[in-house]
Amino acid sequence: MTTRQPAASMPDSLHHVLRAKQHPARSVPCPHCGAAAHRPCVVRTRNTVLSQPHPQRISAWAQATACCPDCQVEPTTPCHEEGRARLTVHARRYQEAEATAA
């Protein structure tokens, strides 16, 4: 009789490559609907799964992964205009985050 070895766990970097069909923003939790990282966004009132992440999740992902060329802040720091924090990130920060993910 042979005994089977348990399968080795897959590293996170490989998980991201295999999830290439999914939007990279799914790597962070959604601040809008509360979906966990790597889970799809949902509409809670109808319990419907969305095909694309909420804009707030995309903004949180861009903030977590990219530096902003407009206001010169580091990742995880919110974008600002004239000293006031913005609710969303600058458009160029989205571009930086997409370039980083590619």
N, C-alpha and C positions, 0 to 999 in steps of 0.2 A: 504494500500500500504506500502511496506517495502522499506526502503532506504538502499542501500549497502554502507558499509564502504570501503574506498580505501585500497588497499592492502599495507601492510607495506613494506618498502624497505628492501632488504636483505643485511646483513652486508658483508663487503669485505671478511672476513675470510670464510664465508660460500660460497661465490662465488668461491673462490679458490678450495674448496673441490669439488664443483660441476663441475669444469673445469678439473677434474683429467685426462681426456683423452687427454688434450692438454699439450704440453710441458710447463714446468714452466717458461721458458724464455719469454713466451708471456706476462708475467706480467710487462715487461718493454718495452718502445718504441724501435723500430728497428733503429739503426743508419745507416744501409745500405739502406733500401728502404723507411724509413720514416713511416712505419706502426705504428699506435698508440698502446698503451698498450692494451692487450687482443684482438687484431686484428691479423689475419694471415699475414705473410710476402707475398709480391707480387713481380713478375717480371714486372717492369713498362713498358718495351718495348713491351711485349706481353699481359700485363694486366692479368697475370695468377696468381692464388692463389697457394702458395706453401703449401705442407703438413707439412713440418718441417721448423723451423725458420732458418734464415741466421746464419752462424757461428759468425758474429759480434754481433748479438743479444744475442746469447748464452754467448759470452764472456762478454758483458755488464751486463747480468743478474748475472753471477757468480761474477763479480766485485761488483755489488750492494748488493749482499746478503751474501757473505761469506768472512771470513778472509783467507788470503793466508798462508798456513803452510811453504811454501818455503822462501818467502821474509818477512814474519811477518808483513803484512800490514792489516789495518782495512778495513771493507767493505766501498765501494765507493772510495777507494784509489787504483790507478792503480798499478799493479805489476811492479817490477823493477829488473834489473840485473846490478850490479856494479854501481848503481846510475842513470842508464838510464831507463826511462819508457819503458815498453814493449808495443807493439801494441795489443797483446793478453795476456790472463792470463795464469798462470802456470797450468799444468794438475791437480795437487793436489787441486787447488782452485776449478776446476770443480767438483771434487769428494766431496769436502766440501759443495759446493752449492747443489749438488744432495742429500747429506745426510741431509742437512737442510730442503730441500723441502719435503723429504719423511716423 
